[in-house]
Amino acid sequence: MAKSVAVEEGGQGLDGSERERVIRKIKRCLALGESSNPNEAEMAMRQAQALMRTYRLSEADLDADAVNSEQRDTGLVRLSEWQRMLASAAAKALGCRLLMSHVRGGPVQFSFVGMMPAAELAAYAYDALLVQIYKLGMIYS
């Protein structure tokens, strides 16, 4: 007896753990699709395509779990232009997007968004460079 699966577009009908399990299985099949054994590679690719059709998942759905975000609270209500430029340069250098959010009266927050581990590295680069700039400011002021 065949199992019937009702799934909305993008695999949205799956709960979180089931979706992760299916995506892991598809990724394993895609990795086997790179096998040096042509028969094994073909069967793995067919299996991956069948799973993607069954669960209505796209390549973007498979890559979505690799996107990461790192937030940094500046603690400042107003930022200098150089602080924005520093965050922007750190994000750009590591292939990330920089989002800034500011609630009236609250501190400005940066969000570095990118593929793992680029977002974490961009946030770390921003933190490390900011510390160095403040140290140099104390020395030369």
Secondary structure, DSSP 8 states (H G I E B T S, - for coil): --------GGGTTS-HHHHHHHHHHHHHHHHHTT-SSHHHHHHHHHHHHHHHHHTT--HHHHHHTTEEEEEEE---SS--HHHHHHHHHHHHHTT-EEEEEE-TTS-EEEEEEEETTHHHHHHHHHHHHHHHHHHHHHHH-
